[in-house]
């Protein structure tokens, strides 16, 4: 009878939300099971935290060719999370791709990009204050996206691309369910989000290279009609109804994970599935995905505010000091509406370690949205830090890996 009870407990523990089976022998199970001090609260009720995780082990053969083994925890396309700033990653990549595909002489990611207006609630942008040279360029916008997750930089690239281009290109690459339909941190109607600004590109001598008119999108999106929580704040008042994520962005965790994987390991993806980037583009993106704000010469940032781990959640949490100085993290983070995310490729060549890890967690235990009372510091950042540490410790002990050759 005692053995029957124990077996029943194990079977129940292995069955997760929505009928998914959690492999009790997987590295993610071991990470939770071996570190109850870190994870007991979340592991005991993962549904309430809406946790999803993907971990990819990377092995290399004698020719240094990588192979991948992917593990997941509670991965569920039906469980919505707000992707926040992680949508900036595919937009940055598509902006580079569009420049390359236009193939216009003199048009590069360093061309001056002037954003004009042609409809209500559109911004005029003639300079870029955060860039040392003040130049609004695709390159400077992408730097700001990866260094400090700048929202205005994302909005300018969103306007350069437009909804239809974004939707079509991501579908072609194998991400048909991605919905990127709005700017960030600005209040616009659905109609206003569908109209992009006119954009002009100039060379350093002031000569017009390329002009793109305002575009009204005809893209058709699935409604993200998700209701979460028990209330939300509006105009300073509590509304005792679930909060609607209708017409918000959506992207699945596995899509974000694989988009990053295609940037780090493009040769492992078919041409159709990867972004149309040059070798120099790849080097540029990887550099700004991985360096700290203080390592950037232009734009330059105040390191007392934009500390090293400002946009490095996994392994670091909210620690202001670098906990793993030998580790390099290529990633994109996001946080909004209580959701905390990090999509990362983590490498430590000195210890022969490289792996990919992506995670999302909801930090809104009171179920109230738009009140800015989210438990990022109490729940989210410690979870991200400890999850990264647990997988890193497993990687230190993993046998049979060949040295990483870069």
Secondary structure, DSSP 8 states (H G I E B T S, - for coil): -HHHHHHHHHHHHHB-GGG-B--TTSHHHHHHHT-HHHHHHHHHTHHHHT-EEEEEEEEE-TT--EEEEEEEES--TTS----GGGHHHHHHHHHHHHHHHH--TT--TTSEEEE---STT---B---TTSTT----HHHHHHHHHHH--HHHHHHHHHHH-HHHHHHHHHHTT-TT-B----SSS---HHHHHEE--EEEE-TTS-EEEEE--EE----------EESSEEEETTEEE-S-EE-TT--B--HHHHHHHHHHHH-GGGS-TTTS----HHHHHHHHHHHHS-GGG-SSS---TTTS-TTTT--TTTTT-SS-S-TT-EEEEEEEEETTEEEEEEEEEEGGGTEEEEEEEEEE--TT-EESSS---IIIIIHHHHHHHHHHHHHHHHH--S------
